[in-house]
Amino acid sequence: MVTEALEFLVRSIVRNPDDVRVTERSGRRGTTLNVVVHPDDLPRVIGRRGRTAQAIRTVIDAIARDEVRVNIVDVA
């Protein structure tokens, strides 16, 4: 549910929604969600001074019941 919500949020912000991929990985620190976007969309997802990325992280923290970390990366 958290993965789908994160993907929906990011797809609604970017100009290339087909390039958005969210992967989930469990580790010692809890669950990590990696968001991969098109390089042109990276500034839109991060926002000015990281405000958009922080807002996305806040929404995901509110939805998630466990410790979840969100990493935003561009397509290599």
N, C-alpha and C positions, 0 to 999 in steps of 0.2 A: 504494500500500500504506500509506503514512504517513497519507494523508488518511482512508482507511477506518478505520485504527486510532484516529486522533484522534476521528473521529465515534463510534465504538463506545464509547470511554472516556467521552466527554461524555454520550452518550445513556444510559449506565448510571448516571449521577449525577443527572440532572435529573428533574423530575416531568412535564415536557411534552416527551417525546422526539421527537414529530413536528415540533416547531418548531426542531430543531437543524439547522443548515446549516453545512457546512465548504466554503470556497472556497479555491482555491490560486492564488497570483499570483507570477510570477517577476519579479525586479528586480535591481538592481545588487548588493544585499546578499545575494542568494540567494533562496530560496523563502520566501514568507510564507503562512501558513495562517490564515485568518480564521474564527473560530468565532462564529456568530450563534445566540443562545439567546433564549428568552422572558424578558421583564424580571423575572418572578417567580423564574426559575431562576438569574439572574446571581449572587446571593450564594452559592448552592450550588456553582457552578462556581469562583468565586474563593476561597471558603473564608475561614477566620479568618486575618487578616494575610496573605492571598494564598498560603497553604500549599497548598491544593488546586490552584490554577493553576500554582504552581511545580512541584508533583509531576507534573502533566500535561506540562509543558514538559520535565521531566527524562526522562520515559518516551519522549516523542517524539524528544528528542535522542539517546537510546540506540537507537531504531529507525532513525532517518534516517541516511543515509550522507553527505549534504551538509549545508550550513548551512541550518537551518530555523528560522524565527521563528514564534511562535504568538501571535496577537492574539485576545482574547476581547471581544466586543461584544454588546450586547443589541439586540433588535428595535426599530427606530425606529417 
